[in-house]
Amino acid sequence: MVGYSDYKEVALWVQTKGSHYVKFKYYKSENIKEAHWTKSVITSQTNAFIAKLIADSLEAGKHYNYEVYLDGKKIELNRTLTF
């Protein structure tokens, strides 16, 4: 899920059903080859299994797709995630 959006960064968050290593991959919609990654966190019961991460390698005015990774594995969804 997309949180706040600023000039050159976007907050992304996800809630998991248990403790997982979480990170996001993001890239300009027209160029998947130049992907960037957020830092990673481990969700825990203490924070309601919520991961909040920042995508901060953005160009203003561009559209990006993003993917969610849990424990190093891409989560397959039936829609494209964008910001």
C-alpha positions in Angstrom: 0.0 0.0 0.0 1.1 3.5 -0.7 1.4 5.9 2.2 2.5 9.5 1.8 4.0 10.8 -1.4 6.6 13.6 -1.5 8.7 15.2 -4.2 11.3 12.4 -4.4 10.0 9.7 -2.0 7.0 7.6 -1.3 6.1 5.6 1.8 5.1 2.0 1.2 3.6 -0.3 3.8 2.3 -3.8 4.2 0.8 -5.9 7.0 1.8 -9.5 7.2 0.1 -12.4 9.0 3.2 -13.3 10.9 6.9 -12.3 11.3 8.5 -11.9 7.8 11.5 -10.2 6.2 9.9 -7.5 4.0 11.2 -5.2 1.2 9.9 -3.6 -1.9 11.2 -3.5 -5.4 10.3 -0.4 -7.5 11.0 0.8 -11.0 9.8 3.3 -13.6 6.8 1.9 -15.4 8.6 2.1 -18.7 11.9 0.6 -17.5 11.9 -2.5 -15.3 15.6 -3.0 -15.9 16.5 -0.1 -13.7 14.9 -1.3 -10.5 15.6 0.0 -7.0 15.0 -1.6 -3.6 13.8 -0.2 -0.3 15.7 -1.2 2.9 14.3 -4.3 4.5 12.6 -4.9 7.9 11.3 -7.8 9.8 7.7 -7.5 10.9 6.8 -8.5 14.5 3.9 -8.7 16.8 5.2 -5.5 18.5 4.4 -3.4 15.5 1.2 -5.4 14.5 3.3 -7.1 11.7 3.4 -3.8 9.8 6.3 -2.9 7.6 6.7 0.8 6.7 9.5 1.5 4.1 10.6 4.4 2.0 11.1 4.4 -1.8 13.6 7.3 -2.1 15.3 6.9 -5.5 12.6 8.6 -7.4 12.4 11.1 -10.3 9.7 13.7 -9.9 6.8 13.4 -12.3 7.5 9.7 -13.2 5.2 6.8 -12.6 6.5 3.7 -10.8 5.4 0.1 -10.4 6.4 -1.8 -7.2 6.4 -5.3 -5.9 6.3 -6.8 -2.4 8.8 -9.4 -1.3 8.4 -11.5 1.8 11.3 -13.6 2.9 13.0 -12.9 -0.4 10.0 -14.2 -2.5 7.9 -12.0 -4.7 4.3 -11.9 -3.7 2.1 -12.5 -6.8 -0.9 -10.3 -7.0 -3.7 -10.1 -9.6 -3.0 -6.4 -10.2 -0.2 -4.0 -10.9 0.9 -1.9 -7.9 1.7 1.7 -8.8 2.5 5.1 -7.5 
